[in-house]
């Protein structure tokens, strides 16, 4: 017969299950009371169900899963998103607990994990959230990471003053003033050629000839007309190049892509094949006075390696530059919210559709980078993750 004994001393609960002692230092009196009630219940009725409830509460990861409505394995302590078999990393479980206990919205965290589950490298899935938590990376509600990239103007290409001005002001209005960009109008000084914005209602009473200005349009409309296509054919769309090879063509408003199989996934290599992006610490150190700093989205699925020795940068197979960040006195004005996600989501949806078709046709896992850790998940789990992500995008 199974035997359960226990004692509560303040926030500490000692439990004996068939002679095996377990000690739990609870985080609050409420938590200690809840656990001790489970002990008393199992003492009166030592059924498998009641003992399993105690074991679940003793395991912190499993307890969090129970609180947050996630699935769990009481024997291994692994926690899963409902309906999936890919275990959530411990660090991410800790954050989910914090968010749940404080009533914070969890959309960004859950969506981040849904994207990270697609990543074919086990090491990245386990370490990425811990990595971004140590730096000033932020997540959008859709789960994308906001990162930075130092670049130069593309050689022999006319600098797009208008494109940089529009993207920077668009970002500034939405980030700092928290209002619609179309509440502001873009205009050009007829004498100096200088660009500026002012409230749209202010321009209603302007005499353009007298002021010698040209109205270019509402800020939001000008931005959309310039960047929606994500094409460099528009002469006003800024084009940049990387600071290392100075051969890449980086277009604002379009994804920069490198085949994953050509990237190096070995975290022991600080610098290797792949697209490099990072936190402000890395970019501010790497950038020069002539650099432009781009704010970019990175889908966690496209992270290739988190170097062990330089903890402020990472290698990715794709990033989406969406705006020119303000860079003054070697300091970046950190972007904290999401404004351009819909542009990237349209691209991602098309890529997920292609990936699903490719995986179904070949019945092989997602293409891995050089030195990637072998994918262990069964094909049906991978397909379920991809199809769920596609469903998320279509909602």
C-alpha positions in Angstrom: 0.0 0.0 0.0 1.3 3.4 -0.9 2.1 5.7 2.1 2.1 9.5 2.2 3.4 11.6 5.0 4.1 15.3 5.2 4.7 18.4 7.3 4.5 22.1 6.6 6.8 24.6 8.3 6.2 28.2 7.0 6.8 28.1 3.2 8.7 24.8 3.4 6.8 21.5 2.8 8.5 18.1 3.4 6.7 15.2 1.8 7.5 11.4 2.1 6.2 9.2 -0.8 6.7 5.6 0.1 9.7 6.5 2.2 11.3 8.8 -0.3 11.6 12.4 1.1 10.9 15.4 -1.1 11.5 19.0 0.1 9.8 22.0 -1.5 10.7 25.6 -0.7 7.6 27.3 -1.9 7.6 30.8 -3.2 4.7 32.1 -1.1 2.4 31.0 1.8 -0.4 30.4 -0.8 1.8 28.0 -2.8 2.8 26.2 0.5 -0.8 25.8 1.5 -1.8 24.4 -1.9 0.9 21.8 -1.8 0.2 20.8 1.8 -3.6 20.4 1.0 -2.6 18.0 -1.8 -0.4 16.1 0.8 -3.2 15.8 3.3 -5.6 14.6 0.5 -3.2 11.9 -0.6 -2.6 10.9 3.0 -6.3 10.1 3.4 -6.5 8.6 -0.1 -3.1 7.5 -1.6 -4.5 6.9 -5.1 -2.3 7.1 -8.2 -4.1 10.3 -9.2 -3.5 12.1 -5.8 0.1 11.1 -5.7 0.6 12.3 -9.3 -0.8 15.6 -8.3 1.8 15.9 -5.5 4.6 15.0 -7.9 3.4 17.5 -10.4 3.4 20.3 -7.8 6.9 19.3 -6.6 8.3 19.8 -10.1 8.4 23.5 -10.8 8.1 23.2 -14.6 5.1 20.9 -14.3 3.5 23.3 -11.8 3.9 26.2 -14.2 2.4 24.1 -17.0 -0.6 23.4 -14.9 -1.1 27.1 -14.0 -0.6 28.3 -17.6 -2.7 25.7 -19.3 0.2 23.9 -21.0 0.8 20.2 -21.2 3.4 18.4 -19.1 5.1 15.1 -18.4 5.2 14.6 -14.6 7.9 12.0 -14.9 10.4 14.0 -17.0 9.3 17.5 -15.9 9.1 18.5 -19.6 6.5 21.1 -20.6 4.8 21.4 -24.0 2.6 23.7 -25.9 -0.8 22.0 -26.1 -0.9 19.6 -29.0 2.9 19.5 -29.6 5.7 17.2 -28.5 8.7 19.6 -28.7 9.7 20.5 -25.1 9.8 24.1 -24.0 13.2 25.2 -22.7 13.5 25.7 -18.9 14.3 29.4 -19.2 11.2 30.0 -21.3 9.1 28.1 -18.8 10.4 30.4 -16.0 9.3 33.4 -18.1 5.9 31.9 -18.8 5.5 31.5 -15.0 6.4 35.1 -14.3 4.1 36.4 -17.0 1.2 34.2 -15.8 1.7 35.2 -12.1 1.8 38.9 -12.9 -1.1 38.8 -15.4 1.1 40.0 -18.3 -0.1 39.3 -21.9 1.7 36.2 -23.2 1.1 36.5 -26.9 4.7 37.5 -27.7 6.2 34.7 -25.7 3.9 32.0 -27.0 4.3 33.2 -30.6 8.1 33.3 -30.2 8.1 29.7 -29.2 5.8 28.7 -32.0 8.3 30.2 -34.4 11.3 28.8 -32.6 9.8 25.3 -32.7 10.3 25.4 -36.5 14.0 25.9 -36.1 15.7 22.6 -37.0 18.7 23.1 -34.6 18.2 21.7 -31.1 20.9 23.9 -29.6 19.2 27.1 -30.9 15.8 26.0 -29.6 17.3 25.4 -26.1 19.5 28.5 -25.9 17.9 31.4 -27.9 15.5 32.7 -25.2 18.2 32.7 -22.6 20.5 34.6 -25.0 18.0 37.4 -25.8 17.1 37.8 -22.1 20.7 38.9 -21.4 20.6 41.8 -23.9 18.3 44.5 -25.1 16.5 42.3 -27.7 12.7 42.7 -27.7 9.9 40.6 -29.1 6.9 41.7 -31.2 3.5 40.4 -30.5 3.9 38.0 -33.4 7.1 36.6 -31.9 9.7 38.2 -34.1 12.9 39.5 -32.6 13.9 43.2 -33.2 17.6 43.3 -33.9 20.1 45.8 -35.5 22.5 45.8 -38.4 25.3 48.2 -39.2 25.6 48.8 -42.9 27.2 51.1 -45.5 25.5 52.8 -48.5 25.7 50.5 -51.6 28.7 51.4 -53.8 28.0 53.5 -56.8 24.4 53.9 -55.9 22.8 57.3 -55.2 22.1 57.7 -51.6 18.3 57.7 -50.9 18.0 60.7 -48.7 14.2 60.7 -49.0 13.9 56.9 -48.3 16.0 57.2 -45.1 14.1 60.2 -44.0 10.7 58.7 -44.5 11.5 55.4 -42.8 13.1 57.1 -39.8 10.3 59.6 -39.3 7.7 56.8 -39.7 9.4 54.9 -37.0 9.8 58.0 -34.8 6.1 59.0 -35.1 4.8 55.5 -34.2 7.4 54.8 -31.5 7.8 58.1 -29.7 4.5 59.8 -30.4 2.3 56.7 -30.6 0.0 58.0 -33.3 -0.9 57.4 -36.9 1.8 58.6 -39.4 -1.0 60.0 -41.6 -1.5 62.7 -39.0 1.7 64.1 -40.3 2.5 65.4 -43.7 5.9 65.3 -45.5 7.1 68.5 -47.2 10.2 69.8 -49.0 11.7 73.2 -48.7 11.7 74.7 -52.2 14.9 76.8 -51.6 17.1 74.3 -49.6 15.6 71.0 -50.6 15.4 70.0 -47.0 12.8 67.5 -45.8 10.5 67.9 -42.8 7.2 66.8 -41.4 4.4 68.7 -39.7 0.9 67.9 -38.5 -1.5 67.4 -41.5 -4.1 69.8 -40.1 -1.4 72.5 -40.1 -0.8 72.2 -43.8 -4.5 72.7 -44.6 -4.1 76.5 -44.2 -0.7 76.8 -46.0 -0.1 79.0 -49.0 2.4 76.8 -50.8 3.7 79.4 -53.2 4.2 81.9 -50.4 6.0 79.4 -48.2 7.9 78.0 -51.2 7.3 74.4 -50.1 6.3 71.2 -51.9 3.8 68.8 -50.2 5.0 65.2 -50.8 2.0 63.6 -49.0 0.9 62.1 -45.7 3.7 60.3 -44.0 2.0 56.9 -43.8 0.9 57.0 -47.5 4.4 58.0 -48.6 6.0 55.2 -46.6 3.5 52.6 -48.0 4.0 53.7 -51.6 7.7 53.6 -51.2 8.2 50.3 -49.3 5.2 48.1 -49.7 6.6 46.3 -52.8 10.0 45.7 -51.1 11.6 46.3 -54.4 14.8 48.3 -55.2 13.3 49.4 -58.5 11.9 52.4 -56.7 14.7 54.9 -56.8 13.7 56.2 -53.3 14.1 52.8 -51.6 17.4 52.9 -49.8 20.0 50.2 -50.7 22.9 49.3 -48.5 25.7 46.8 -48.3 27.4 44.8 -45.5 30.5 46.3 -43.7 32.6 43.1 -44.1 32.5 42.1 -47.8 30.8 45.3 -49.1 29.2 43.1 -51.9 25.8 42.3 -50.5 22.8 44.2 -51.6 20.5 45.0 -48.6 17.2 46.7 -49.5 15.1 48.4 -46.9 11.7 46.8 -46.7 12.8 43.4 -48.3 14.2 40.3 -46.6 18.0 39.6 -46.8 18.5 35.9 -47.3 21.3 33.4 -47.2 20.7 29.7 -47.8 20.7 27.9 -44.5 22.9 25.1 -45.8 25.6 27.7 -46.4 25.6 29.0 -42.8 27.6 27.7 -40.0 25.6 26.5 -36.9 28.6 25.8 -34.7 28.2 28.1 -31.6 31.9 27.6 -30.8 32.8 29.7 -33.8 32.5 33.4 -33.0 32.7 34.5 -36.7 31.7 32.2 -39.5 29.4 31.8 -42.5 26.0 33.4 -42.0 24.3 36.8 -41.8 25.3 38.7 -38.6 22.9 40.8 -36.6 22.9 41.7 -33.0 21.9 43.8 -29.9 22.9 47.4 -29.6 26.1 46.5 -27.7 27.4 44.6 -30.7 26.3 47.1 -33.3 27.5 50.1 -31.5 30.9 48.5 -31.1 31.1 47.4 -34.7 29.6 50.5 -36.4 31.7 53.4 -37.7 30.8 57.1 -38.0 29.9 56.5 -41.6 27.6 53.5 -40.8 23.8 53.5 -41.1 22.0 51.4 -38.4 19.0 49.3 -39.6 16.3 48.0 -37.3 15.4 44.5 -38.5 13.1 41.7 -37.7 14.4 38.1 -37.3 12.1 35.1 -37.2 13.5 32.8 -34.5 13.1 29.9 -37.0 15.9 31.5 -39.0 18.5 31.8 -36.2 21.4 29.6 -37.2 23.9 30.1 -34.3 24.3 31.9 -31.0 28.1 32.2 -30.6 29.3 31.2 -27.2 32.0 33.9 -26.9 30.3 37.0 -28.3 27.0 37.1 -26.5 25.6 40.2 -28.2 25.4 38.9 -31.8 24.1 35.9 -33.7 24.1 34.3 -37.1 20.9 34.0 -39.0 19.9 32.9 -42.5 17.4 35.8 -43.0 16.5 39.2 -41.6 14.1 41.9 -42.6 15.3 45.5 -42.4 12.3 47.7 -41.8 13.6 51.1 -40.8 16.7 53.3 -40.3 17.3 53.6 -36.5 18.4 56.8 -34.9 22.1 56.6 -34.2 23.6 59.6 -32.3 26.9 59.7 -30.4 27.4 56.0 -31.0 24.1 55.2 -29.3 21.1 53.5 -30.9 17.6 54.6 -30.0 16.2 51.1 -29.2 13.0 50.1 -31.0 10.6 48.6 -28.4 7.5 47.8 -30.3 6.2 46.3 -33.6 5.1 48.5 -36.5 6.0 46.8 -39.7 5.1 43.2 -38.9 2.4 42.8 -41.6 5.0 43.3 -44.4 7.2 40.5 -43.0 4.2 38.3 -42.2 3.2 38.3 -45.9 6.7 37.2 -46.8 6.7 34.6 -44.1 3.4 33.1 -45.1 4.6 32.6 -48.7 7.8 30.9 -47.3 5.9 28.6 -45.0 3.7 27.5 -47.9 6.7 26.6 -49.9 8.4 24.9 -47.0 5.3 22.7 -46.3 5.2 21.7 -50.0 8.9 20.9 -50.0 8.8 18.9 -46.8 5.7 16.9 -47.9 7.3 16.1 -51.2 10.7 14.9 -49.9 9.5 13.7 -46.5 12.8 15.1 -45.1 13.3 17.5 -42.2 13.9 21.2 -42.8 17.3 22.0 -44.4 20.0 22.3 -41.8 23.0 24.5 -41.6 26.6 23.3 -41.5 27.5 21.7 -38.1 23.9 21.7 -37.0 22.8 19.2 -34.3 20.7 16.4 -35.9 17.0 16.8 -35.9 15.3 14.1 -33.7 11.7 15.0 -34.1 9.4 12.8 -36.2 8.1 14.2 -39.4 4.5 14.4 -38.3 5.5 16.8 -35.5 7.4 19.0 -37.9 4.4 19.1 -40.3 2.0 19.9 -37.5 4.2 22.9 -36.4 4.4 24.3 -39.9 0.7 23.9 -40.6 -0.2 25.5 -37.3 2.1 28.5 -38.1 0.4 28.9 -41.5 -3.0 28.9 -39.7 -1.7 31.6 -37.3 -0.7 33.8 -40.3 -4.1 33.4 -42.1 -6.2 34.3 -39.0 
